[in-house]
Amino acid sequence: MLVDKRIYLASQSPRRRELLKQIGVAFDVLPLRAVAGRLDVVEIPLAEETAVAFAQRMAAEKAACGWHAVDLRHLLRFPVLGADTVVELDGAILGKPADRAEAESMLMRLSGKVHHVHTAVAIKHENRIEARLSTSVVRFARLDASTIARYLDSGEYLGKAGAYGIQGRAGAFVEHIDGSYSGIMGLPLYDTAGLLRVFGLTV
């Protein structure tokens, strides 16, 4: 049982910060990129790697990288939470778009179709690591070129898997979801709370 009820968040995502605050979790953001000698997390799928396996591997690697940073910087040894969200369409992984053109292509592919959003969460503390996976099904409305262009003009697609954020303007594109809304945002709260309890952190 942990005496100090605090964790490190190995993510720069403002959405994950908001979601942790929503359920009353005390945390510090661990800026991995600022750590000299850190272990790099390369967010590229392996050959033949499924979307689920990719999300799970990324979450575990981020948690492990964060724990390495705790060791390296001699920080207080709180658990480290890593998470990763992957959008899957017809078996293909849609990551974060490199530019506007790629974002446009992704949104055109998602238009009028059903896709899956997989968010994996992992927590590492000392030699122990535990993980959970949330998978949601999302159905998009048909999007015309002008609707996509207006969305791209907002810049909201930047840094988001599948080129959209359900909590923003793209919420108007979603006809139906089956699963976890917070998971689609980037941190499934039910699964995260369960993981925190495993490590003795009451939510």
N, C-alpha and C positions, 0 to 999 in steps of 0.2 A: 504493500500500500504506500503510495507516495504521500509524503507529508505536505509538500508544496504543490498546490493545485494549479500548475501553470504548464504550458507547452510552448514549443517553438513551431512556427508555421514556415515550412520551407517552400514558400510561394510568394510571389509579388502581386498576386491577383487581388484586386480590391473587393471582388465579389466574395472570395473565400474569407476575407477579413470580416466583411459584413455578416456573413452567415455564421461564423464562429461567435461574433458578438451577439447575434440574435438568440443563441442558446446559452449565453452567459459564460462562455469559455474565456479564461484569462490566457493571453498568449503574447509572445514577442515574435516579430517577423525576423526570420533568419535570411539575410541577404547573401545567398550562396555565391553570386558573381563577385562579391567583394572579398572573398576568402582566398588568400594566396595559398597555393598548393592544394587547392580543392580538387575533388574528383569531378570531372565533367560529366554531366548528364546530356547525352546526345539524343535529341528527340527525333530520331529517324527509325521507322520500323525496320526490323530485320527481314530478310528474304523469307517469304511465306508466313510471316508472323500475322496472326489474326488481330482484329481490332481489340478484342477483349484481352488477349495476351499482351499486346502493346501497352494498353492502358495500365494493366497490372504491373508490368515491368517498369514502366516509367514512375509510377507512384512509389514502388519499392526503392528504385534507384534514387529518387529525390529524398526520401526519408533517410536512406543510407548516407547520401552525400551530406545531408544536414547534420547527421550524427558525427560524421567525419569532421565537419566544421566545429561542432561543439568540442570535440577532442582537441583539435588543432588550436583553437582559440582559448582553451581552458575555461569554457563557459560553465555556468551552473548546469547540472546534468538533468535538465527537464526532457521529457519525451519529445520527439520530433515528428511532426505530421507532414506527409507528402501526399499530393493528390494529382491526378491527371484525368483529363476529359478528352474522349475521342468520339468523333461523329463517324458513323458507318452507314454507307449507302450501297446497297446491293453488294456487300462484301468488300467494298473499297473504303479505305481510310481517308477521311477528309480532315486534314490537320489545320493549322493556322495558315491562312493565305499569305503568300510572300508579298503580294501587291494587289492593287485594285482589280486588275484583269483576272487574276486567279480567284479572287473573291466573287467576281461576277460569274465566272464559270461554275463555281460551287453552288451559288444560289440558283442558277439556271437548272443545274442538275437536281437540286432539292425540290424545285417548284412542282407542286402537284403530287408529290410522292411521300411515301412513308420511309423514315430512316430511324436508326437507333443511336442513342447517346449512351456511351459507357463511361462512367466515372469510377475510378478506383481510388481508394484511400488506404494509406499505409501509415502505421505509427511504429517508430523504432525507439527503444530505450535500452541502453546497455546491449546485451547480446540477443535481445528479444525483438522480433518484428511480427506484427499482426496486420492483416489486411482485410478489406471488404470491397465488394463490387456492387455497383448499382447500374442497372440497365433500364432505360426508358425508351418507349416507342413514341415517335413524334410524327404527326401528319401535317405537312405543309399545304397551304392553299396554292392555287396556281398563281404565279407571279408574272406580270408582264414586264417588258423591258423598262418602262418608265418607273414602275414601282421599285425595281431593283436599283435603278440609277439613283433615285432619291435616297434610298437606304445607303448606298455606297457614298453618296455626297456627305452623309452624316459622319462618316469615319468610324462608325460603331463596330464595323467588322474587324477592325485591327486587333490582332492578338487573340482572336476567338476561333476555336475549333469549328470548322464548318462555315466560317465567315458570318456567324450571327450570334447574338446574345438574346436569349428568350426574355430576360428581364428588362430589355430595352424596347426599341421600336420594332424589332423583329417579332415581338410578342403578337403583333397583329397578323403575322403570317401563319400562326399556328392554329390549325383547326381543332386538333385534339392531341392530348398526351395520355399515355398509359404508363405510369411510373412515378418517379420522384421529380417534382419541379425543382427543388433545390439541387438535386443531382444533375439536372440539365444545366443549371447555373454554374455548377463546378464543384459542389460539395454536398453530397446527400446527407442531410442532417440526421436522419434515423440511423443510418449505418455508422456515421461518425460518432454519434453519441454512444452507440453500442461498443465501438472500439475504445473510446475513452474510458468507459466503465471497466473494460478488460484490464486497463492499466491503473485502476483504482481512482480514476477521476470522475467524480459525480457530476452529472449534467442534469 
